[in-house]
Amino acid sequence: MTPIDGYPILTTAAMRAAEETCGDAAMLMERAGAAIATAVGRLAGGSAILILCGPGNNGGDGYVAARLLAAAGHAVRVAADGEPRSALAIIARRGWPGPVESLDTALPAPILVDALFGTGLTGPLADRTAAALHRLADAATLRIAIDLPSGVATDDGAVPTMPPRFDLTLALAAPKPAHVLQPAARLAGRVRVLDIGVAVTGDAHVLAHPALPDPGPDSHKYSRGMVAVVGGDMAGAAELASLAAMRAGAGYVLYLGEGQGAPHALVRRRWSPDALDDPRIGAVVVGPGLGRGDGAGARLATAIGSGHKLVIDGDALRLLDVDAPRTAATILTPHAGEFAHLFGKLSGSKIDATRMAARRADAVIVHKGPDTVIAAPDGRVTVSAGASDWLSAAGTGDVLAGAAGAMLAAGLPPFEAAGAAVWLHRAAAAVCGRSFIADDLAAALSRVR
């Protein structure tokens, strides 16, 4: 079992195509069942195991795992939701030497393994199936899903039928969109990948620890990156972005707006039309606290016209003409409402929609939320999974914008800069723990690397 960070994210169709390159499908099911048996056996210890098998290949994997667990001396039972229907599941069922109980009447066990429905579920579960799954899960002390919790949709993270919350999901070969997209992701618990001998590639990945820029012995404040933050109606938001840029590693942060105070290392100047005429500026952050009045549009236009790399957030996203050309590399950081304002309702999953938006805008899009999706115009995508729910507080988006500005100014390409900022943001939230505010989050950026 390995964590999913850095793994390609495969849709149903992509997973089936990858499996077809393996040749012998029966041997692939045997490998999957063996990997499941090994993982479940290690976690179960001496506790009794109940494996729920569905009619398709996910159920077939469960039958193989049950046979191997029993052969290894574990106390394992099988309950099925009807007879197997796929050819491979029928063969796997014949290989299981024990009885098969009815899902409706099966007694619970401390270890529950859900192999009812995995990749490719297209509709809701039958009411009786869902009721039995919840009944058995409620009585278990450890709940393990094979590939996906039964009831979630693989490719968009939707939940046609609400399953129980699982403690662990064992993803076969690669994570799927439902492992990282909400609301399905929260039901999967910890997700770990089982190697079943399938080569997987793709242009969407789970966000991994980035290569973060660090200063060297010859570094100075400008080589580490100069960030200019454009202020506006709400000084506090722009100051949060400025503080975040400093704590994320920028060597010089220039705040262009009203207000005085700590930190004293922040350079403050009043806004003027020529405020960005400094070639040493490595990135401009515009939007946090900008407002939407007459002067706000002019400040945004000046930032875009400056030729500096851009992070556009907050109010600036409401003023932006997303189809207008820009000369510099740009990161846009919309939350769901701002995304809908910019691009309307796009089809497909959040991954699909963000990828389409990035192509249209010719910019890197950080589509924020409990499942943050980062897309580049060339189609690359990373998805950040497992962020703290405590990030749902005012000002945390301003902190992310400042961190992105620091990463851009330090020289990271826009897609990598966005990923690094999202990773730092998530890691800082983990350091903060519970009930933190955006000021705490910005300060914690300097404590993660």
C-alpha positions in Angstrom: 0.0 0.0 0.0 1.4 3.4 -1.0 0.0 7.0 -0.5 -1.6 8.5 -3.6 0.5 11.6 -3.8 2.0 12.0 -7.2 0.0 9.2 -8.8 -1.9 9.6 -12.1 -5.6 9.9 -11.7 -7.5 7.5 -14.0 -11.1 7.7 -15.2 -13.1 4.6 -15.8 -12.2 4.5 -19.5 -8.5 5.2 -18.8 -8.4 2.4 -16.2 -10.0 -0.1 -18.6 -7.6 0.9 -21.4 -4.6 0.4 -19.0 -6.0 -3.0 -17.9 -6.4 -4.1 -21.5 -2.6 -3.7 -22.1 -2.0 -6.4 -19.5 -3.3 -9.3 -21.6 -4.6 -12.1 -19.3 -7.6 -10.6 -17.4 -7.9 -13.6 -15.2 -4.3 -13.3 -14.1 -4.9 -9.5 -13.4 -7.8 -10.4 -11.1 -5.6 -12.9 -9.3 -3.0 -10.2 -8.7 -5.6 -7.8 -7.5 -7.1 -10.3 -5.1 -3.6 -11.2 -3.8 -2.8 -7.5 -3.2 -6.1 -7.0 -1.4 -5.6 -10.2 0.7 -2.1 -9.1 1.8 -3.3 -5.6 2.8 -6.4 -6.8 4.6 -4.6 -9.6 6.3 -2.0 -7.2 7.8 -4.7 -4.8 9.0 -7.0 -7.5 10.4 -4.6 -9.2 12.7 -6.6 -12.0 14.3 -10.0 -10.4 13.8 -12.7 -12.0 11.7 -13.3 -10.6 8.2 -16.5 -10.3 6.2 -16.1 -9.6 2.5 -19.1 -8.3 0.5 -19.0 -9.4 -3.1 -20.9 -7.8 -5.9 -21.9 -9.3 -9.3 -19.0 -7.8 -11.3 -15.3 -7.8 -11.4 -15.0 -5.9 -8.1 -16.8 -8.8 -6.5 -14.5 -11.2 -8.3 -11.5 -9.5 -6.7 -13.3 -10.0 -3.4 -13.8 -13.7 -4.0 -10.1 -14.1 -4.8 -9.0 -12.2 -1.7 -11.3 -14.3 0.5 -9.8 -17.5 -0.9 -6.3 -16.4 -0.3 -7.1 -15.0 3.2 -8.7 -18.3 4.2 -5.7 -20.2 2.9 -3.5 -18.0 5.0 -5.5 -19.0 8.2 -7.7 -15.9 8.6 -11.3 -16.2 9.7 -13.1 -14.9 6.6 -16.6 -15.1 5.4 -18.2 -14.0 2.2 -21.6 -12.4 1.6 -22.9 -11.6 -1.9 -25.4 -9.3 -3.4 -26.7 -11.9 -5.8 -24.9 -14.3 -8.2 -21.8 -13.2 -10.1 -22.5 -12.0 -13.7 -19.2 -11.3 -15.3 -17.2 -14.2 -16.6 -14.2 -13.5 -14.4 -16.4 -13.1 -11.3 -18.1 -16.5 -12.0 -14.7 -18.2 -12.2 -13.5 -16.4 -9.0 -16.7 -17.5 -7.2 -16.0 -21.1 -8.1 -12.6 -20.8 -6.5 -13.9 -19.7 -3.1 -14.2 -23.0 -1.1 -16.6 -21.7 1.6 -20.3 -20.8 1.7 -21.7 -17.6 0.4 -24.1 -15.8 2.6 -26.9 -13.5 1.5 -26.1 -9.8 1.9 -29.5 -9.3 3.4 -29.1 -11.7 6.3 -25.3 -11.8 6.8 -24.1 -11.2 10.4 -21.5 -8.5 10.9 -17.7 -8.9 11.5 -15.1 -6.6 13.0 -13.4 -6.2 9.6 -15.7 -5.3 6.8 -14.4 -5.3 3.2 -16.7 -3.7 0.6 -16.1 -5.4 -2.9 -19.7 -4.8 -4.1 -19.2 -2.2 -6.8 -16.0 -0.5 -7.8 -15.0 1.5 -10.8 -17.8 2.3 -13.3 -20.9 2.5 -11.2 -23.4 4.6 -13.2 -26.5 4.7 -11.0 -27.7 4.4 -7.4 -27.6 1.2 -5.4 -30.7 -0.7 -4.8 -32.3 0.4 -1.5 -31.9 -3.1 0.1 -28.2 -3.2 -1.0 -27.5 0.2 0.6 -29.4 -0.7 3.8 -27.4 -3.9 4.2 -24.1 -2.1 3.5 -24.9 0.5 6.2 -26.0 -2.1 8.7 -22.8 -4.2 8.4 -20.6 -1.1 8.3 -22.1 0.3 11.5 -21.3 -2.9 13.3 -17.7 -3.1 12.1 -14.6 -1.7 13.8 -12.6 -1.3 10.5 -14.3 -0.5 7.2 -12.2 -1.1 4.0 -13.5 -0.3 0.5 -12.0 -2.0 -2.6 -11.2 0.5 -5.3 -14.2 2.8 -4.3 -16.9 2.9 -1.7 -20.0 1.3 -3.2 -22.4 4.1 -4.1 -20.1 6.8 -5.5 -19.6 7.7 -9.1 -16.0 7.1 -10.3 -15.4 10.0 -12.7 -16.9 13.0 -11.1 -17.1 12.4 -7.4 -20.9 12.4 -7.2 -22.7 10.2 -4.8 -25.8 8.6 -6.3 -26.2 6.6 -3.1 -24.7 7.7 0.2 -22.4 4.9 1.4 -21.0 4.6 4.9 -17.8 6.5 5.7 -14.9 4.1 5.2 -11.7 4.1 7.2 -9.5 3.0 4.2 -10.0 2.6 0.5 -7.6 0.4 -1.5 -7.3 1.9 -5.0 -6.4 -0.7 -7.6 -3.4 0.4 -9.7 -4.2 4.2 -9.5 -6.4 6.7 -7.8 -9.7 7.6 -9.5 -11.4 11.0 -9.7 -13.7 10.0 -6.9 -10.8 9.5 -4.5 -9.9 13.3 -4.8 -13.2 15.0 -5.8 -15.9 15.9 -3.3 -18.3 14.8 -2.0 -17.1 11.2 -2.7 -13.6 11.8 -1.4 -14.6 12.4 2.2 -16.3 9.0 2.2 -13.2 7.0 1.2 -11.1 7.6 4.3 -7.4 7.2 3.8 -6.7 6.1 0.2 -3.8 3.8 -0.6 -2.8 2.4 -3.9 -2.3 -1.3 -4.5 0.2 -2.3 -7.2 -1.5 -4.9 -9.4 1.0 -4.8 -12.2 -0.8 -2.3 -14.4 1.3 0.5 -16.0 -0.6 3.8 -15.5 0.1 7.2 -17.1 -1.9 10.3 -17.6 -1.9 14.1 -17.6 -3.9 14.4 -14.3 -2.1 13.7 -11.0 -2.6 13.9 -7.3 -0.6 16.8 -5.9 2.7 15.7 -4.5 5.4 17.4 -2.4 6.8 20.1 -4.7 10.4 21.1 -5.3 10.3 24.3 -3.4 12.7 27.1 -4.1 15.3 27.7 -1.3 17.9 30.4 -1.2 21.6 29.6 -1.7 24.8 31.3 -0.4 24.7 33.9 -3.3 21.0 34.8 -2.9 19.8 38.3 -2.2 16.4 39.8 -1.7 15.7 40.3 -5.4 17.0 36.9 -6.5 14.7 35.3 -4.0 11.8 37.1 -5.7 10.1 40.5 -5.4 6.3 40.5 -5.1 4.1 43.5 -5.5 0.7 43.3 -4.0 -1.9 45.8 -5.3 -4.1 47.1 -2.5 -7.6 48.5 -2.7 -10.7 49.0 -0.6 -10.0 46.4 2.1 -6.4 46.8 3.2 -6.5 43.8 5.5 -7.0 41.3 2.6 -4.1 42.7 0.6 -1.9 42.8 3.8 -2.7 39.2 4.4 -1.5 38.4 0.8 1.6 40.4 1.4 2.4 38.6 4.7 1.8 35.3 3.0 4.2 36.1 0.2 6.9 37.0 2.8 6.3 33.8 4.9 6.3 31.7 1.7 9.9 32.8 1.0 9.8 36.0 -1.1 12.8 38.2 -0.6 11.0 41.5 -1.0 7.3 42.3 -0.8 6.0 45.7 -1.9 2.5 46.6 -0.7 0.9 49.2 -2.8 -2.0 50.7 -0.9 -3.1 52.5 2.3 -2.3 51.5 5.9 0.6 51.3 8.2 1.8 48.7 10.8 3.6 45.5 11.3 5.4 43.6 9.9 8.0 46.3 9.5 9.8 44.2 6.9 6.9 44.9 4.5 7.7 47.8 2.2 4.6 50.1 1.8 4.0 52.7 -0.8 0.9 54.5 -2.0 -0.7 53.3 -5.3 0.2 55.3 -8.4 -0.2 54.6 -12.1 3.5 54.0 -12.4 3.8 51.9 -9.2 4.6 48.7 -11.1 7.3 50.3 -13.3 10.1 48.3 -11.6 11.8 45.6 -13.7 12.8 43.8 -10.5 9.2 42.9 -9.7 8.9 39.1 -10.3 5.2 38.8 -9.8 2.1 41.0 -9.1 -0.8 39.9 -6.9 -4.0 41.7 -7.6 -7.5 41.1 -6.3 -7.4 40.5 -2.5 -9.4 43.4 -1.0 -9.3 45.3 -4.3 -13.0 46.2 -4.3 -15.1 46.7 -7.5 -15.3 50.5 -7.7 -14.1 52.8 -10.4 -10.5 52.7 -9.3 -10.4 48.9 -9.0 -10.7 48.3 -12.7 -8.0 50.8 -13.4 -5.6 49.1 -11.0 -6.3 45.7 -12.5 -5.7 47.1 -16.0 -2.4 48.6 -14.9 -1.4 45.3 -13.3 -2.2 43.4 -16.5 -0.5 46.0 -18.7 2.7 45.9 -16.6 4.0 42.8 -18.3 4.8 41.2 -14.9 3.7 37.7 -14.1 0.3 37.8 -12.4 -1.7 36.2 -9.7 -5.4 37.4 -10.1 -7.7 36.6 -7.2 -10.8 37.8 -5.4 -12.4 41.0 -6.6 -10.2 41.2 -9.6 -11.7 38.0 -10.9 -15.1 39.7 -10.9 -13.7 42.5 -13.0 -11.6 40.4 -15.4 -12.3 39.9 -19.1 -11.1 36.3 -19.2 -11.0 36.3 -23.0 -8.8 39.4 -23.3 -5.2 38.8 -24.2 -2.4 39.1 -21.6 1.3 39.2 -22.3 2.5 37.7 -19.1 2.1 34.3 -17.4 -1.0 34.3 -15.2 -2.5 32.3 -12.4 -6.2 32.7 -11.7 -7.4 31.6 -8.3 -11.3 31.4 -8.3 -13.5 29.7 -5.8 -16.6 28.0 -7.1 -18.7 31.2 -7.4 -15.9 33.2 -9.1 -15.3 30.3 -11.4 -19.0 30.2 -12.5 -18.9 34.0 -13.0 -15.8 33.7 -15.3 -16.7 30.6 -17.2 -20.3 29.7 -16.7 -21.4 26.1 -16.2 -19.0 23.8 -17.9 -19.7 20.1 -18.5 -18.0 17.1 -16.9 -16.2 16.8 -13.6 -14.4 19.5 -11.7 -11.2 18.3 -13.4 -12.8 18.5 -16.8 -14.2 21.9 -16.2 -11.0 23.4 -14.8 -9.0 22.0 -17.7 -11.4 23.6 -20.2 -11.3 26.9 -18.3 -7.5 26.9 -18.4 -7.4 26.5 -22.1 -10.0 29.2 -22.7 -8.2 31.7 -20.4 -4.7 30.7 -21.5 -3.8 30.8 -17.8 -3.2 28.4 -14.9 -6.4 28.0 -13.0 -6.5 27.2 -9.3 -10.1 26.1 -8.8 -10.3 26.3 -5.1 -12.4 24.3 -2.7 -12.3 21.2 -0.5 -10.9 19.6 -3.6 -8.6 22.1 -5.2 -8.0 21.4 -8.9 -5.1 23.1 -10.7 -5.1 23.1 -14.5 -2.7 24.4 -17.1 -3.6 25.5 -20.7 -1.7 22.5 -22.1 -4.1 20.1 -20.3 -2.0 19.1 -17.3 -3.9 18.8 -14.0 -3.0 18.3 -10.4 -5.6 17.8 -7.6 -5.0 18.6 -4.0 -6.6 16.0 -1.7 -7.1 16.1 2.1 -7.1 19.8 2.9 -8.2 20.9 6.3 -11.9 21.7 6.6 -10.8 24.7 8.8 -9.6 26.5 5.7 -13.2 27.5 5.3 -12.5 30.9 6.9 -12.3 34.5 5.6 -8.9 35.5 4.3 -7.4 32.0 3.6 -7.8 32.6 -0.1 -5.8 35.8 0.2 -3.0 33.8 1.9 -3.0 31.4 -1.0 -2.7 34.2 -3.5 0.3 35.6 -1.7 2.0 32.3 -1.6 1.4 31.8 -5.3 3.0 35.2 -5.9 6.0 34.2 -4.0 6.4 31.0 -5.9 6.1 32.8 -9.3 8.5 35.5 -8.3 11.0 32.8 -7.2 11.1 31.6 -10.7 8.8 28.5 -10.7 6.8 28.1 -13.9 3.1 29.0 -13.4 1.7 25.5 -13.1 4.5 24.4 -10.7 4.2 27.7 -8.8 0.4 27.1 -8.3 1.0 23.6 -7.2 3.7 24.6 -4.7 1.4 27.3 -3.3 -1.5 25.0 -2.8 0.7 22.4 -1.2 2.2 25.0 1.2 -1.3 26.3 2.0 -2.5 22.8 2.8 0.6 22.0 4.9 0.3 25.2 6.8 -3.3 24.5 7.7 -2.2 21.1 9.0 0.3 22.8 11.2 -2.3 25.2 12.5 -4.7 22.5 13.6 -8.2 23.7 14.6 -10.0 27.0 14.7 -7.2 29.0 13.1 -7.6 32.3 11.4 -6.0 33.5 8.1 -3.3 35.4 10.0 -2.2 32.2 11.7 -2.2 30.4 8.4 0.0 33.0 6.8 2.5 32.8 9.7 2.6 29.0 9.5 3.8 29.1 5.9 7.3 29.6 7.2 7.1 26.5 9.3 6.5 24.0 6.4 8.8 23.1 3.6 
